[in-house]
């Protein structure tokens, strides 16, 4: 009887652990793809380590591509959702849209469609906000930054207002191109994301 009870308890414990495991999908651009760095030191790799320590069993799928825009992310998302069936989708897109001067309304439309698709697939969404350098003009940069807050409010999704908070504009934290965070800033990027991501896991 005791052996049966222990065996049953073990099965139930393993089932409970399995029930809590999930998949986190990052759909992003060069910042999440760790352009210019060894990918093992990128913030996504650091997130994988954090998950292994705090949420054993959770899986991270980093589907980020350098140079990607919200147009590209929208096109790539459906097969990613079908293949990985994520519980949480992290959307880190928009920087390249801004650098190419794409209208904020188009960015908002694309991200909105990505949020809708993710939620329809049963995933929670975390939106990582971006900003554009001031040389693009106050009107454009203000409208661009507002996209993320507007979507978070409209779609009721979690938001990190500015993913590069405490990193952007700090020479020691950026690579030589002044656009991509350096290796020593990857931990800060994770710190910017983790408090908002953790409750979704």
KOLVEXFI-304340 format. One line per field, with one value per residue (C-alpha): residue in three letters; x, y, z. Coordinates in Angstrom, 3 decimals. Example, Ala and Ser with C-alpha at 12.3 -4.5 7.8 and 13.67 -1.06 7.14 Angstrom:
% residues 2
r	[ALA|SER] .
x	[12.300|13.670] .
y	[-4.500|-1.060] .
z	[7.800|7.140] .
% end
This chain:
% residues 201
r	[UNK|UNK|UNK|UNK|UNK|UNK|UNK|UNK|UNK|UNK|UNK|UNK|UNK|UNK|UNK|UNK|UNK|UNK|UNK|UNK|UNK|UNK|UNK|UNK|UNK|UNK|UNK|UNK|UNK|UNK|UNK|UNK|UNK|UNK|UNK|UNK|UNK|UNK|UNK|UNK|UNK|UNK|UNK|UNK|UNK|UNK|UNK|UNK|UNK|UNK|UNK|UNK|UNK|UNK|UNK|UNK|UNK|UNK|UNK|UNK|UNK|UNK|UNK|UNK|UNK|UNK|UNK|UNK|UNK|UNK|UNK|UNK|UNK|UNK|UNK|UNK|UNK|UNK|UNK|UNK|UNK|UNK|UNK|UNK|UNK|UNK|UNK|UNK|UNK|UNK|UNK|UNK|UNK|UNK|UNK|UNK|UNK|UNK|UNK|UNK|UNK|UNK|UNK|UNK|UNK|UNK|UNK|UNK|UNK|UNK|UNK|UNK|UNK|UNK|UNK|UNK|UNK|UNK|UNK|UNK|UNK|UNK|UNK|UNK|UNK|UNK|UNK|UNK|UNK|UNK|UNK|UNK|UNK|UNK|UNK|UNK|UNK|UNK|UNK|UNK|UNK|UNK|UNK|UNK|UNK|UNK|UNK|UNK|UNK|UNK|UNK|UNK|UNK|UNK|UNK|UNK|UNK|UNK|UNK|UNK|UNK|UNK|UNK|UNK|UNK|UNK|UNK|UNK|UNK|UNK|UNK|UNK|UNK|UNK|UNK|UNK|UNK|UNK|UNK|UNK|UNK|UNK|UNK|UNK|UNK|UNK|UNK|UNK|UNK|UNK|UNK|UNK|UNK|UNK|UNK|UNK|UNK|UNK|UNK|UNK|UNK] .
x	[0.000|2.807|4.623|1.421|0.886|4.433|4.178|0.892|2.259|5.274|3.092|0.846|3.866|5.364|2.015|1.738|5.233|4.420|1.232|3.204|5.728|5.187|6.728|7.839|8.217|10.210|9.463|11.958|14.699|18.468|18.308|16.849|18.952|22.070|23.509|27.228|27.510|27.977|24.351|25.185|25.492|22.361|19.422|17.371|20.048|20.100|16.322|16.699|19.072|16.632|13.806|15.941|16.603|13.146|10.731|12.279|10.702|9.756|11.024|12.269|12.006|13.879|12.532|14.208|15.792|18.149|16.608|13.063|10.163|6.613|5.638|8.067|7.044|3.393|4.142|6.265|3.994|1.264|3.626|5.525|2.302|1.310|4.707|5.459|2.031|3.464|1.926|3.565|4.558|7.064|6.840|10.054|9.536|9.252|12.782|13.462|10.064|11.007|14.483|12.908|10.342|7.314|4.140|3.279|-0.263|1.091|3.260|0.253|-1.840|0.793|1.420|-2.323|-2.747|0.117|-1.465|-4.822|-3.257|-1.308|-4.334|-6.470|-3.868|-4.249|-1.052|-0.506|1.349|4.158|4.855|8.324|8.112|10.674|11.596|13.253|16.173|15.094|16.603|13.476|11.498|9.243|6.011|7.198|9.019|6.048|3.586|5.922|6.404|2.655|1.913|2.955|1.009|-2.061|-1.949|-1.342|-4.417|-6.626|-5.666|-5.160|-1.665|1.424|3.881|7.475|7.220|10.800|12.811|16.134|15.525|18.855|20.769|19.947|22.010|24.675|27.882|29.368|26.237|26.068|28.041|30.054|27.052|25.192|22.080|22.647|23.240|26.673|27.323|27.514|23.969|22.230|21.598|19.924|17.642|16.598|16.044|13.780|11.679|11.611|9.332|6.589|7.167|7.310|3.607|2.659|4.566] .
y	[0.000|2.377|1.667|2.339|5.611|6.783|5.867|7.691|10.743|10.813|10.619|13.401|15.565|15.038|15.790|19.007|20.029|19.288|21.335|24.398|24.160|26.410|27.898|31.493|32.746|35.868|37.476|40.260|41.918|42.333|43.388|40.038|38.220|39.652|41.152|41.803|39.592|35.974|34.883|33.098|36.476|38.026|38.945|36.065|33.573|35.182|34.799|31.098|30.785|32.654|30.363|27.283|28.569|29.884|28.049|24.631|22.969|26.173|26.431|29.563|29.861|32.879|33.529|36.920|37.954|40.870|43.580|42.354|44.794|44.521|43.554|40.633|39.621|39.580|37.327|34.956|34.715|32.259|29.326|30.069|29.906|26.665|25.032|26.040|26.651|29.260|30.236|33.670|35.698|38.520|41.056|43.056|44.822|48.330|49.689|48.980|50.338|53.608|53.754|53.299|56.014|53.743|55.412|54.747|53.859|50.973|49.786|49.865|47.947|45.229|44.836|44.821|41.944|40.066|40.521|39.318|36.241|35.390|35.751|33.718|30.962|31.065|32.956|35.884|38.790|40.976|44.048|45.612|49.320|51.084|54.702|56.448|58.912|62.577|63.496|62.025|64.985|65.477|64.749|61.421|60.206|61.061|59.260|56.274|55.887|56.219|53.133|50.735|52.333|52.656|48.974|47.839|49.753|48.729|45.065|44.678|43.237|43.565|46.308|47.263|50.966|51.226|48.057|49.950|51.992|52.674|51.480|53.638|56.788|55.546|55.053|52.491|50.363|50.449|48.870|51.077|51.569|53.363|51.294|47.863|47.229|45.951|42.699|44.464|45.827|42.507|41.894|45.287|44.387|41.230|43.238|45.573|42.639|40.152|41.957|42.227|38.813|36.761|37.135|35.863|32.588] .
z	[0.000|0.889|-2.386|-4.327|-2.479|-3.126|-6.794|-7.145|-5.350|-7.659|-10.752|-9.471|-8.628|-12.079|-13.693|-11.704|-12.735|-16.349|-16.105|-15.044|-17.869|-20.849|-23.954|-24.357|-27.931|-28.767|-32.115|-32.497|-34.494|-34.165|-30.523|-29.499|-32.111|-30.369|-33.540|-33.178|-30.106|-29.214|-28.972|-25.722|-23.977|-25.511|-23.316|-24.748|-23.694|-20.251|-20.124|-20.913|-17.967|-15.720|-16.766|-16.092|-12.580|-11.675|-14.001|-14.692|-17.677|-19.453|-23.022|-24.763|-28.541|-29.880|-33.378|-33.767|-37.063|-37.570|-39.715|-39.215|-39.251|-38.024|-41.587|-41.492|-38.001|-38.966|-41.918|-39.837|-36.809|-37.914|-38.629|-35.397|-33.383|-35.104|-34.604|-31.017|-29.440|-27.043|-23.750|-23.882|-26.947|-26.520|-29.344|-29.759|-33.065|-34.406|-34.251|-37.912|-38.885|-37.255|-38.734|-42.180|-41.540|-41.684|-40.551|-36.890|-37.956|-40.040|-37.156|-34.863|-37.363|-37.745|-34.025|-33.371|-35.820|-34.159|-30.747|-32.047|-33.646|-30.501|-28.253|-30.647|-30.325|-26.540|-25.738|-23.414|-24.991|-23.696|-25.804|-25.606|-26.352|-28.515|-29.194|-32.114|-31.874|-31.612|-34.991|-36.602|-35.296|-32.290|-34.129|-35.521|-32.412|-30.194|-32.459|-32.746|-28.987|-28.385|-30.493|-27.742|-24.926|-27.119|-28.023|-24.468|-23.333|-26.243|-26.250|-22.489|-22.860|-20.693|-21.662|-21.015|-21.966|-23.236|-23.703|-23.865|-20.715|-19.016|-22.081|-25.107|-25.377|-22.972|-25.012|-22.615|-22.967|-26.755|-29.559|-31.906|-34.224|-31.453|-32.189|-30.682|-26.970|-25.966|-24.136|-20.793|-21.271|-21.928|-18.242|-17.998|-20.900|-19.072|-15.897|-17.863|-19.076|-16.213|-13.679|-16.307|-17.856|-14.664|-13.729|-17.202|-16.851] .
% end
